[in-house]
Structures are given as C-alpha cells and as structure tokens.
Amino acid sequence: MIPRHPQVFGNAERGDTAAQTEARKTEKTRERHRRTEFSALDGIAGPLPAMIRAQKLARRAARVGFDWPDIAAVLDKLDEELAELRAELPRPAATPDLNRIEDEIGDIFFVLVNLARKLHVSSESALARANAKFERRFRAMEAILIAAGETPEMAGLKKMEDLWCRVKLSER
C-alpha cells in the first residue's frame, strides 16, 4: 500500500487524480513483475459479470500493447467473427454444434466489448440502454395492438414489424 501511494506516505508530488491513478497502476504492474509468475491479467476477479470482466481483461491486455491499432481494425475483426459464426450455423437437416456456435457468439461479444472500449463507451451501459429501448418499444407496440383488440400472437410478425417501425419513428 505504501509504494502505491507515495503522495500520501512519501515525498512524491500529489499531482492530479489522473496522474495519481496512473502512478498507482504503474506501481501495481511493477509489483506483478517482481513475482516469479506474472500475467498482465492477474488480479481480475473471476466472479465478475461476464461483460464487466471482458472490459477489464481487454483493458489490461491493451495496457501491455495487445490491442487493435484503431477502430477500423476492431470492425474488421467483428466482420471476421460474424463470418465464422455464419460458417457454424447449421444447414437444413443438419444438427447444429451448439458449443461451436456459443464460442463464436462469445467471440463476437468480446470484440463488441473492445469496440466499446475503443470508443470510450461502457459496454454494460450500452447494453442496459439497448434493453430499456427494446422494452419501451415492445411495450408501445403491444399497447397499439391491445387498443386495436389484438394480441402479438394474433397480429403476426409482419404487422408487429410494421408497428415496431412506427413506434421507432415516433421516438425521433
């Protein structure tokens, strides 16, 4: 604790919060390197929610230079991962390999987390907002159907998609 906070326990200049945080991260990295077995990923809690853990893993890897050079490279990787998922999707009458499909979907999530990180967006917040938006629009679509004396099951996909677009346009 003392080496990580020299501005409190030593003679180091206080600096601003960002400088103190960066100095603390640097000292933590030095401490990890002093151990015989070291990984930049050491210390990331295992039981975190998957999205948050992915953000932390990616941030740590990026800190030591394992990162895409720019957003375009992340988008290229996303295209690659989507192609890999498409290749795993079952053909008619074929049995899907759910483990492979789950692996590819996981890879896509991980790339999306990295895209969010590169854009300085919280993937957790982005997903929470998307969930709220979906729920708001779906409930509005249901309300329109109920007002017309219908249920989603009665309306069918085409009508629900048309109403979805109407609700979406009304939000703008």
MODELLER restraints for C-alpha pairs under 7 A, 6 or more apart:
rsr = mdl.restraints
at = mdl.atoms
rsr.add(forms.Gaussian(group=physical.xy_distance, feature=features.Distance(at['CA:2:A'], at['CA:9:A']), mean=6.01, stdev=0.5))
rsr.add(forms.Gaussian(group=physical.xy_distance, feature=features.Distance(at['CA:4:A'], at['CA:24:A']), mean=5.03, stdev=0.5))
rsr.add(forms.Gaussian(group=physical.xy_distance, feature=features.Distance(at['CA:4:A'], at['CA:27:A']), mean=5.81, stdev=0.5))
rsr.add(forms.Gaussian(group=physical.xy_distance, feature=features.Distance(at['CA:5:A'], at['CA:24:A']), mean=6.86, stdev=0.5))
rsr.add(forms.Gaussian(group=physical.xy_distance, feature=features.Distance(at['CA:6:A'], at['CA:12:A']), mean=5.38, stdev=0.5))
rsr.add(forms.Gaussian(group=physical.xy_distance, feature=features.Distance(at['CA:7:A'], at['CA:13:A']), mean=5.71, stdev=0.5))
rsr.add(forms.Gaussian(group=physical.xy_distance, feature=features.Distance(at['CA:7:A'], at['CA:14:A']), mean=4.96, stdev=0.5))
rsr.add(forms.Gaussian(group=physical.xy_distance, feature=features.Distance(at['CA:32:A'], at['CA:38:A']), mean=5.88, stdev=0.5))
rsr.add(forms.Gaussian(group=physical.xy_distance, feature=features.Distance(at['CA:40:A'], at['CA:60:A']), mean=6.14, stdev=0.5))
rsr.add(forms.Gaussian(group=physical.xy_distance, feature=features.Distance(at['CA:40:A'], at['CA:61:A']), mean=6.64, stdev=0.5))
rsr.add(forms.Gaussian(group=physical.xy_distance, feature=features.Distance(at['CA:41:A'], at['CA:57:A']), mean=6.33, stdev=0.5))
rsr.add(forms.Gaussian(group=physical.xy_distance, feature=features.Distance(at['CA:41:A'], at['CA:60:A']), mean=6.15, stdev=0.5))
rsr.add(forms.Gaussian(group=physical.xy_distance, feature=features.Distance(at['CA:51:A'], at['CA:124:A']), mean=6.38, stdev=0.5))
rsr.add(forms.Gaussian(group=physical.xy_distance, feature=features.Distance(at['CA:52:A'], at['CA:124:A']), mean=6.80, stdev=0.5))
rsr.add(forms.Gaussian(group=physical.xy_distance, feature=features.Distance(at['CA:54:A'], at['CA:110:A']), mean=6.44, stdev=0.5))
rsr.add(forms.Gaussian(group=physical.xy_distance, feature=features.Distance(at['CA:54:A'], at['CA:113:A']), mean=6.79, stdev=0.5))
rsr.add(forms.Gaussian(group=physical.xy_distance, feature=features.Distance(at['CA:55:A'], at['CA:113:A']), mean=6.14, stdev=0.5))
rsr.add(forms.Gaussian(group=physical.xy_distance, feature=features.Distance(at['CA:58:A'], at['CA:114:A']), mean=6.56, stdev=0.5))
rsr.add(forms.Gaussian(group=physical.xy_distance, feature=features.Distance(at['CA:61:A'], at['CA:67:A']), mean=6.82, stdev=0.5))
rsr.add(forms.Gaussian(group=physical.xy_distance, feature=features.Distance(at['CA:68:A'], at['CA:74:A']), mean=6.26, stdev=0.5))
rsr.add(forms.Gaussian(group=physical.xy_distance, feature=features.Distance(at['CA:71:A'], at['CA:115:A']), mean=6.75, stdev=0.5))
rsr.add(forms.Gaussian(group=physical.xy_distance, feature=features.Distance(at['CA:71:A'], at['CA:118:A']), mean=6.55, stdev=0.5))
rsr.add(forms.Gaussian(group=physical.xy_distance, feature=features.Distance(at['CA:74:A'], at['CA:111:A']), mean=6.89, stdev=0.5))
rsr.add(forms.Gaussian(group=physical.xy_distance, feature=features.Distance(at['CA:74:A'], at['CA:115:A']), mean=6.12, stdev=0.5))
rsr.add(forms.Gaussian(group=physical.xy_distance, feature=features.Distance(at['CA:78:A'], at['CA:108:A']), mean=6.39, stdev=0.5))
rsr.add(forms.Gaussian(group=physical.xy_distance, feature=features.Distance(at['CA:78:A'], at['CA:111:A']), mean=6.11, stdev=0.5))
rsr.add(forms.Gaussian(group=physical.xy_distance, feature=features.Distance(at['CA:81:A'], at['CA:104:A']), mean=6.69, stdev=0.5))
rsr.add(forms.Gaussian(group=physical.xy_distance, feature=features.Distance(at['CA:81:A'], at['CA:107:A']), mean=6.68, stdev=0.5))
rsr.add(forms.Gaussian(group=physical.xy_distance, feature=features.Distance(at['CA:81:A'], at['CA:108:A']), mean=5.90, stdev=0.5))
rsr.add(forms.Gaussian(group=physical.xy_distance, feature=features.Distance(at['CA:82:A'], at['CA:108:A']), mean=6.95, stdev=0.5))
rsr.add(forms.Gaussian(group=physical.xy_distance, feature=features.Distance(at['CA:84:A'], at['CA:104:A']), mean=6.72, stdev=0.5))
rsr.add(forms.Gaussian(group=physical.xy_distance, feature=features.Distance(at['CA:85:A'], at['CA:101:A']), mean=6.37, stdev=0.5))
rsr.add(forms.Gaussian(group=physical.xy_distance, feature=features.Distance(at['CA:85:A'], at['CA:104:A']), mean=5.34, stdev=0.5))
rsr.add(forms.Gaussian(group=physical.xy_distance, feature=features.Distance(at['CA:85:A'], at['CA:105:A']), mean=6.91, stdev=0.5))
rsr.add(forms.Gaussian(group=physical.xy_distance, feature=features.Distance(at['CA:88:A'], at['CA:100:A']), mean=6.84, stdev=0.5))
rsr.add(forms.Gaussian(group=physical.xy_distance, feature=features.Distance(at['CA:88:A'], at['CA:101:A']), mean=6.04, stdev=0.5))
rsr.add(forms.Gaussian(group=physical.xy_distance, feature=features.Distance(at['CA:89:A'], at['CA:96:A']), mean=6.59, stdev=0.5))
rsr.add(forms.Gaussian(group=physical.xy_distance, feature=features.Distance(at['CA:90:A'], at['CA:96:A']), mean=4.95, stdev=0.5))
rsr.add(forms.Gaussian(group=physical.xy_distance, feature=features.Distance(at['CA:113:A'], at['CA:123:A']), mean=5.65, stdev=0.5))
rsr.add(forms.Gaussian(group=physical.xy_distance, feature=features.Distance(at['CA:116:A'], at['CA:122:A']), mean=6.22, stdev=0.5))
rsr.add(forms.Gaussian(group=physical.xy_distance, feature=features.Distance(at['CA:116:A'], at['CA:123:A']), mean=5.63, stdev=0.5))
rsr.add(forms.Gaussian(group=physical.xy_distance, feature=features.Distance(at['CA:137:A'], at['CA:164:A']), mean=6.79, stdev=0.5))
rsr.add(forms.Gaussian(group=physical.xy_distance, feature=features.Distance(at['CA:137:A'], at['CA:167:A']), mean=6.26, stdev=0.5))
rsr.add(forms.Gaussian(group=physical.xy_distance, feature=features.Distance(at['CA:137:A'], at['CA:168:A']), mean=6.92, stdev=0.5))
rsr.add(forms.Gaussian(group=physical.xy_distance, feature=features.Distance(at['CA:140:A'], at['CA:167:A']), mean=6.81, stdev=0.5))
rsr.add(forms.Gaussian(group=physical.xy_distance, feature=features.Distance(at['CA:141:A'], at['CA:163:A']), mean=5.85, stdev=0.5))
rsr.add(forms.Gaussian(group=physical.xy_distance, feature=features.Distance(at['CA:141:A'], at['CA:164:A']), mean=6.01, stdev=0.5))
rsr.add(forms.Gaussian(group=physical.xy_distance, feature=features.Distance(at['CA:141:A'], at['CA:167:A']), mean=6.68, stdev=0.5))
rsr.add(forms.Gaussian(group=physical.xy_distance, feature=features.Distance(at['CA:142:A'], at['CA:152:A']), mean=6.63, stdev=0.5))
rsr.add(forms.Gaussian(group=physical.xy_distance, feature=features.Distance(at['CA:145:A'], at['CA:151:A']), mean=5.88, stdev=0.5))
rsr.add(forms.Gaussian(group=physical.xy_distance, feature=features.Distance(at['CA:145:A'], at['CA:152:A']), mean=6.91, stdev=0.5))
rsr.add(forms.Gaussian(group=physical.xy_distance, feature=features.Distance(at['CA:152:A'], at['CA:160:A']), mean=6.98, stdev=0.5))
